[in-house]
Amino acid sequence: MSKFDEKIIIEDAEKIAGEFFRNFKKNKKIKWIITGGAGFLLSYFLYIVEVLVEKYKLKIDLIVYDNFFFGFNDRIKRFNKKKYITFIKKDLSKDSLNIINCDYFIHGASIASPTFYRKYPIETIKVNVLTLIKIFDKFIKQTKNPSSIIFMSSSEVYGNPPKKNIPTAEDYQGNVSFLGPRACYDESKRIGETICTNYFEKYKLPIKIVRPFNVYGPGQNLDDKRIVPDILKGIKKRKIILFSDGKPKRSFCYISDQIRGILNIMLNGKNGEAYNVGNNDMISIKDITKKFIKISRTKTKLFFKVNKDKNYTVDNPQNRCPNLKKIKKLNRWKTKVNTKQGILRTLRFYKII
């Protein structure tokens, strides 16, 4: 028996595909490449492409590059049978990639969990910086460039903004510790954006930058070591331990709204510009944990402890919330899934309720 209810993701994919299928020409063959496409966030595109091809009869070839850091999970395996989806296993921090002419390209390969990028800092820097340069150098040598190139950056580029910059707009320049334990990720995303800007200005590559804010939902690996997976594991054990006072605040965005934002930017965003994507309802770590427990209707107990890792909360932003005015100007984009709905869908996916 499966540990997951895949119908939740399929329902999300059908709604997203129904919103965006008219943006693609029905009789045109579409070539799409995604790096990191087997991970939590971008694997949603596998389901969306499935709907676009099988329900809306679009002609799409999707190539997914991934190193399968957490393995080739059962949720992804079934796509091996789809002739229009090709998986290529590569560690892009070490290996080269062959880029064929494509219509859309999303570079999302990265290590995004603080626990893991602190463990693999050099690999994190390489894939966010050196791999990005290799990709762009290949594009400028081609006779045909994609219609759109997406670089998946991060809200981490803002560091720990002061209260006057909360919500944080795209023109805020950041307050980042470049020598701290999180710097390998934060700074490599920042220089990644600089690389994007310069390749756009010099070579006119159609690059757009996406800055996601705290995404959660179906498909996240429960050993990821980020807050929502830790909450879900804790609910299953009826015991959650927060290794902080729970006061830092975040804006949690359900994954389908994040994917809708990425698609909107890919199809309608301005080249050379960055866009926040997220939910601007800010809530503390303690309160989101309590909300998950309440909605799960379990007798889960919550404890607060100090982590043995002295760097566990170093440079951890106290408040993170996006200003969404810019993306809302793109086809009147807005979030559709509120926090309660998102938590319900997440709990149902993991068969907790």
C-alpha positions in Angstrom: 0.0 0.0 0.0 1.4 3.4 -1.0 2.4 5.8 1.8 1.1 8.7 -0.3 -2.2 9.8 -1.9 -1.0 10.8 -5.3 -4.5 12.0 -6.3 -3.7 15.2 -4.4 -0.9 16.1 -6.8 -2.8 15.0 -9.8 -5.7 17.3 -8.8 -3.3 20.2 -8.4 -1.7 19.4 -11.8 -5.1 19.3 -13.6 -6.1 22.7 -12.2 -2.7 24.2 -13.2 -2.7 22.7 -16.7 -6.3 23.9 -17.2 -5.2 27.4 -16.3 -2.2 27.5 -18.6 -2.7 25.1 -21.6 -3.9 27.9 -23.8 -0.5 29.6 -23.5 1.0 26.8 -25.6 0.5 26.3 -29.4 -1.4 23.0 -29.8 0.3 21.9 -33.1 3.8 23.0 -32.2 6.3 20.5 -30.8 7.5 21.9 -27.5 10.9 20.9 -26.1 11.3 21.5 -22.4 14.4 20.9 -20.1 14.4 21.1 -16.3 17.4 20.6 -14.1 16.5 19.3 -10.6 13.2 18.1 -12.1 12.8 15.1 -9.8 12.9 17.2 -6.6 10.1 18.3 -4.4 9.2 21.5 -6.2 9.9 21.0 -9.9 8.6 17.4 -10.1 5.1 18.9 -10.2 5.9 19.8 -13.8 6.0 16.0 -14.6 2.3 15.8 -13.6 1.5 19.0 -15.4 3.1 17.9 -18.6 1.3 14.6 -18.3 -2.0 16.4 -18.3 -1.0 18.8 -21.1 -0.1 15.9 -23.3 -2.7 13.3 -22.4 -5.7 15.6 -21.8 -5.0 18.7 -23.9 -3.1 16.8 -26.7 -0.1 19.1 -26.7 3.1 17.9 -28.2 5.8 18.1 -25.5 9.2 16.5 -25.0 10.4 17.0 -21.4 14.0 16.2 -20.4 14.7 16.0 -16.7 18.3 16.3 -15.3 18.7 15.2 -11.7 21.2 13.5 -9.4 18.4 11.8 -7.5 20.0 12.8 -4.2 17.2 11.2 -2.2 16.9 8.3 -4.7 14.5 7.5 -7.5 11.3 7.5 -5.5 8.1 5.5 -6.4 6.2 8.8 -7.1 8.6 9.5 -10.0 9.2 6.0 -11.3 5.9 5.8 -13.1 6.9 8.6 -15.4 9.6 6.3 -16.8 6.8 4.7 -18.9 6.0 8.1 -20.5 7.6 8.3 -23.9 7.5 12.1 -23.8 9.5 12.3 -20.5 13.2 11.5 -20.4 15.3 11.2 -17.2 19.0 11.8 -17.3 20.9 11.0 -14.1 23.8 13.5 -13.6 25.5 15.4 -10.9 25.6 18.8 -12.6 28.1 20.1 -10.1 30.6 17.6 -11.6 29.2 16.5 -15.0 28.5 18.4 -18.1 25.1 18.4 -19.7 24.1 18.4 -23.4 21.6 21.1 -24.1 19.7 20.5 -27.3 17.7 23.4 -28.8 14.6 23.8 -26.5 11.7 26.1 -26.1 11.8 26.3 -22.3 14.6 25.8 -19.8 14.3 25.8 -16.0 17.5 25.6 -13.9 16.4 24.3 -10.5 19.1 21.8 -9.6 20.4 22.8 -6.2 20.6 21.7 -2.6 18.0 23.8 -0.8 17.8 22.3 2.7 20.0 24.2 5.2 21.0 20.9 6.8 22.2 19.5 3.6 23.8 22.5 1.9 25.8 23.1 5.1 27.0 19.5 4.8 27.8 19.9 1.1 28.8 23.6 0.7 31.2 23.2 -2.3 28.7 21.2 -4.3 26.0 23.8 -3.5 28.2 26.6 -4.8 29.2 24.7 -7.9 25.7 23.9 -9.1 24.4 27.4 -8.4 27.3 29.1 -10.0 29.6 27.0 -12.3 26.7 24.9 -13.7 24.8 28.0 -14.4 27.7 29.5 -16.4 28.1 26.3 -18.3 24.4 26.3 -19.2 24.5 29.9 -20.5 27.7 29.4 -22.4 26.1 26.6 -24.3 23.0 28.7 -25.0 25.1 31.6 -26.6 26.7 29.1 -29.0 23.4 27.9 -30.3 21.6 29.3 -33.3 18.2 29.1 -31.6 17.7 30.2 -28.0 14.8 29.1 -25.8 11.7 31.3 -25.6 12.3 31.5 -21.8 15.0 30.5 -19.3 14.2 30.4 -15.6 16.8 30.5 -12.9 15.4 29.3 -9.6 16.9 31.6 -7.0 15.6 31.9 -3.5 14.2 34.3 -0.9 17.5 33.6 1.0 19.1 36.3 -1.2 17.5 38.8 1.1 19.1 37.4 4.2 17.6 38.9 7.4 15.7 42.1 6.3 14.9 44.8 8.9 11.2 45.3 9.8 10.9 48.3 7.5 11.6 45.9 4.5 9.0 43.4 5.5 7.2 42.5 3.2 10.3 42.4 1.1 10.3 43.8 -2.5 12.5 42.7 -5.3 14.6 45.9 -5.2 15.7 45.3 -1.6 19.5 44.6 -1.8 19.7 42.1 1.0 21.3 41.7 4.5 23.3 38.5 4.1 26.2 37.1 6.1 28.8 36.1 3.4 31.0 34.2 5.9 28.2 32.4 7.9 27.1 28.8 7.8 24.4 29.5 5.3 26.5 31.6 3.0 27.3 28.8 0.6 23.6 28.8 -0.5 22.7 32.4 0.1 25.7 33.9 -1.7 25.7 31.4 -4.5 22.1 32.3 -5.3 23.0 35.9 -5.2 26.0 35.6 -7.6 23.7 33.3 -9.7 21.4 36.2 -10.1 24.3 38.5 -11.1 25.4 35.9 -13.7 21.8 35.9 -15.1 21.7 39.7 -15.3 25.1 39.9 -17.1 24.3 37.2 -19.6 20.9 38.8 -20.3 22.5 42.2 -20.8 25.4 41.0 -23.0 23.8 38.2 -24.9 20.1 39.0 -24.7 19.3 35.5 -23.3 15.6 35.5 -22.3 16.4 34.9 -18.6 13.9 35.4 -15.7 14.7 35.0 -12.0 12.3 33.3 -9.6 12.6 33.9 -5.8 10.4 31.4 -4.0 9.4 31.9 -0.4 9.0 28.9 1.9 7.2 26.3 -0.3 5.4 23.3 1.3 3.0 20.6 0.2 2.8 17.1 -1.3 6.0 15.5 -2.4 8.5 16.9 0.0 10.9 14.3 1.3 10.2 13.8 5.1 13.9 13.5 5.7 14.5 16.9 4.1 15.2 18.5 7.5 13.1 21.6 6.8 10.3 22.7 9.1 7.2 21.3 7.4 8.7 17.8 6.8 9.9 17.8 10.5 6.3 18.8 11.6 4.8 16.0 9.5 7.3 13.4 10.9 6.6 14.6 14.4 2.8 14.3 13.9 3.3 10.7 12.8 5.2 10.1 16.0 2.9 12.3 18.1 5.9 14.3 19.2 7.3 17.5 17.6 10.6 19.1 18.8 11.4 22.6 17.7 15.0 23.5 18.1 14.3 27.2 18.5 11.9 29.4 20.4 9.5 29.2 17.5 9.3 33.0 17.2 10.8 33.5 13.7 8.0 34.2 11.1 7.6 32.9 7.6 5.1 33.1 4.8 4.2 29.5 3.7 3.2 29.1 0.1 1.3 25.9 -1.0 3.2 24.3 -3.9 0.5 24.6 -6.6 0.5 28.4 -6.1 4.3 28.5 -6.4 4.2 26.4 -9.6 1.5 28.7 -11.0 3.9 31.6 -10.3 6.8 30.0 -12.0 4.7 29.3 -15.1 3.4 32.8 -15.1 6.9 34.2 -15.0 8.2 31.8 -17.6 5.4 32.7 -20.0 4.8 36.4 -19.2 7.7 37.7 -17.2 10.1 40.4 -18.4 13.6 39.2 -19.4 16.4 40.1 -17.1 14.1 40.7 -14.1 13.5 38.9 -10.7 10.1 38.1 -9.2 9.1 37.1 -5.8 6.7 34.1 -5.6 4.9 33.1 -2.4 2.2 33.9 0.1 2.3 37.1 2.1 0.4 35.8 5.1 3.2 35.7 7.7 3.0 33.2 10.6 5.5 32.2 13.3 7.1 28.7 13.3 5.4 27.9 16.6 2.0 28.9 15.3 2.3 27.0 11.9 3.3 24.0 13.9 0.2 24.3 16.2 -2.0 24.8 13.1 -0.7 21.5 11.6 -1.4 19.7 14.9 -4.9 21.2 15.2 -5.9 20.4 11.6 -4.5 16.9 11.9 -6.7 16.3 15.0 -4.0 14.3 16.7 -2.7 14.4 20.2 0.7 15.5 19.2 2.8 17.1 21.8 5.1 20.1 21.1 8.5 20.6 22.8 11.2 23.3 22.5 14.9 22.4 22.8 18.3 23.8 22.0 20.0 22.0 19.2 23.5 20.5 19.9 24.6 22.0 16.6 25.7 25.5 17.6 25.3 26.8 14.1 21.7 25.5 13.7 20.0 28.9 14.0 23.0 31.1 13.1 22.0 33.7 10.4 18.4 32.3 10.4 16.1 35.2 9.2 13.7 36.4 11.9 11.0 37.5 9.4 10.4 36.4 5.8 7.5 37.7 3.8 7.4 38.6 0.1 6.0 41.8 -1.5 4.0 40.4 -4.3 3.0 43.5 -6.2 5.3 42.8 -9.1 4.1 39.2 -9.9 0.4 40.3 -9.4 0.8 42.5 -12.4 1.4 39.4 -14.6 -2.0 38.3 -15.7 -3.4 39.3 -12.3 -1.7 36.4 -10.6 -2.7 35.7 -7.0 -2.6 32.7 -4.6 -5.6 30.4 -4.6 -4.9 28.0 -1.8 -5.1 29.4 1.8 -3.1 28.0 4.7 -5.8 25.8 6.0 -6.5 24.3 2.6 -2.8 23.8 1.9 -2.3 22.0 5.3 -5.3 19.8 4.7 -4.0 18.8 1.2 -0.6 18.1 2.6 -1.8 16.0 5.5 -4.1 14.0 3.1 -1.2 13.4 0.7 0.9 11.9 3.5 -2.2 9.9 4.7 -2.0 11.5 8.1 -5.7 12.3 8.0 
